[in-house]
Amino acid sequence: MAFAETYRGKRVLVTGHTGFKGSWLSEWLLLLGADVTGFSLPPSTNPSLFAQLELSKRLRHLEGDIRNAAALETAIMESKPEFIFHLAAQPLVRLSYREPVETFATNVMGTVNILDTARRAKWPCAIVAVTTDKCYENREWVHSYREEDPMGGFDPYSSSKGAAELAIAAYRRSFFSHPDSLVHLASARAGNVIGGGDWAEDRIVPDCIRALRIQSPIPVRNRIATRPWQHVLEPLSGYLWLGTALSGGSAERFRYPQRNYFGAFNFGPALTSNRTVAELVIEILKHWSGNWEDRSDPKAVHEAKLLNLATDKSFHLLDWSPVWNFESTVARTTKWYRETEKRPENALATTKAQIDQYESDARSLGLPWAA
């Protein structure tokens, strides 16, 4: 498989490896045979997928804050990564209203710290800096946002991610655009991801699971909000494939010259997966019996009601497309929690099995990264 060709035996740094997406990515990289180093704060939830997968025993685990430029530089200079996947962030909208300074410091200056250390590095390195679909100036209109649309953001979280994108673009143009540059940089913007092992506060799937486990009604605070729901493996496959393109690996599988991949890419689901929060909850209840109640609060902080991503660029340049539809995504997500509810030790086996199934389904679709 193309990913194994790219990552087997390679030094890979994952920031935010103790988080939900970072844990899934780290597990996938380990399965591919990569030499993984993680740099992150301790897990912010209990339980955490990081602990459930026992990742601290299976990769080089470094605890640190990306706002600490010196500690981050030491980690990068000592591990000498050939790939960096930057996922560390303050990722919650509602928390950003309570902690705006921390949100901007983490999401903007943390990203700058990574890029500036890479600027001084003396070895080839492909960097995929992960932001969010919320980085766009959201007009809450029907059409989907494309990579060239303006950055913005109503709340501190969204605007911090828009600012991070501007910093990424500035570093790419100012320091990494020369043909002899050893650093190849791209950013990745994904929609709302769901999947097993997410235990964060103020996210709808963990809220559902916590309520269902105690046979309590699911509290739904924003039932009409529409989001591009996708399984966590969907954007991760995009990040890994984008990293492959940046590195020049599997060059025969790409249509365009390498420099076409130095930029921003959206990774989102098919349009049919743009569903309301209420639709998502109802779909979950098909696999785990329970009920829900409307907890809408007219005085709640602002959250966008409508947000869609256009993925034409990823499709045409990377030959990337989503693998699982909305129903499959919800079914597999719920199955993960059901299989680990009474037997938490099943977490690793279930996670590996879902990665294997995802690779197999991608292969059956003829996606080049899975061939």
CORKAHU-V350038 format. One record per pair of residues at least 12 apart in sequence whose C-alpha atoms are under 6 Angstrom apart, sorted by the first residue. I is the first residue (numbers start at 0). J is the second residue. D is the distance in Angstrom with one decimal. If there is no record, write none. Layout:
# CORKAHU-V350038
i/j/d
I/J/D
I/J/D
This chain:
# CORKAHU-V350038
i/j/d
0/369/5.5
0/370/5.6
1/368/5.1
3/31/5.1
5/248/5.8
6/33/5.3
7/31/5.7
7/32/4.4
7/33/4.7
8/32/5.8
8/33/4.9
8/34/5.8
9/33/5.2
9/34/5.7
10/34/4.8
10/80/4.8
10/81/5.3
11/35/4.9
11/80/5.1
11/81/6.0
11/82/4.8
11/83/5.9
12/35/6.0
12/36/4.8
12/37/5.7
12/80/5.7
12/83/4.8
13/37/4.9
13/83/5.9
13/84/4.9
13/85/6.0
14/37/5.7
14/38/4.8
14/39/5.6
14/85/5.0
14/86/5.3
14/87/5.0
15/39/4.8
15/86/5.0
15/87/3.7
16/37/5.4
17/42/5.2
17/49/5.2
19/197/5.4
22/49/5.4
35/58/5.5
36/59/4.5
37/60/5.1
37/61/5.8
38/61/4.8
38/62/5.7
39/62/5.1
39/63/5.1
40/62/5.3
40/63/5.2
40/64/5.7
48/196/4.9
52/347/5.2
65/109/4.8
66/105/5.9
66/109/4.8
68/112/5.6
72/116/5.8
81/124/4.5
82/124/5.4
82/125/4.8
82/126/5.8
83/126/4.7
84/127/5.0
85/128/4.8
85/129/5.8
86/129/5.5
88/105/6.0
88/106/5.4
89/102/5.6
92/156/5.3
95/155/5.5
95/156/5.3
99/155/5.7
103/159/5.2
106/159/6.0
107/163/4.7
123/181/4.5
123/182/5.7
124/182/4.9
125/182/5.9
125/183/4.8
125/245/5.7
125/246/5.6
126/184/4.8
127/185/5.1
127/186/5.5
128/186/4.6
129/186/5.7
129/187/4.8
130/160/5.9
130/188/5.2
131/188/4.4
131/189/5.2
132/188/5.2
132/189/5.3
132/190/5.3
133/157/5.1
134/150/5.6
134/151/5.9
134/152/6.0
134/157/5.2
134/160/5.1
134/161/4.1
135/149/6.0
135/150/4.3
135/151/5.0
136/149/5.9
136/150/5.1
136/151/3.8
136/152/5.2
139/305/5.1
143/307/4.6
143/308/4.7
143/309/5.0
144/308/4.9
144/309/5.5
145/309/5.3
183/245/5.8
184/261/5.6
185/261/5.0
185/262/4.6
185/263/5.7
186/263/4.6
187/263/5.8
187/264/5.0
187/265/6.0
188/265/4.7
189/265/5.9
189/266/4.8
189/267/5.7
190/227/5.5
190/267/5.4
191/227/5.8
191/228/5.1
192/228/5.9
192/229/5.0
192/230/5.4
192/231/5.0
193/230/5.0
193/231/5.6
194/230/5.6
194/231/5.6
194/332/4.5
195/332/5.1
195/335/5.1
195/336/5.9
216/290/5.1
216/291/4.6
217/291/4.2
218/292/5.5
218/294/5.7
219/293/5.2
219/294/5.2
220/294/4.5
220/295/4.3
221/295/5.8
222/276/4.8
222/277/4.7
223/275/5.4
224/275/5.3
224/276/5.8
224/304/4.2
225/274/5.2
225/275/4.1
225/304/5.9
225/305/5.0
226/273/5.3
226/274/5.8
226/306/5.8
227/272/5.8
227/273/4.3
228/272/5.8
229/268/5.6
230/328/5.4
233/321/5.9
234/266/5.5
265/310/5.4
266/310/5.9
268/321/5.7
272/325/5.0
322/361/5.9
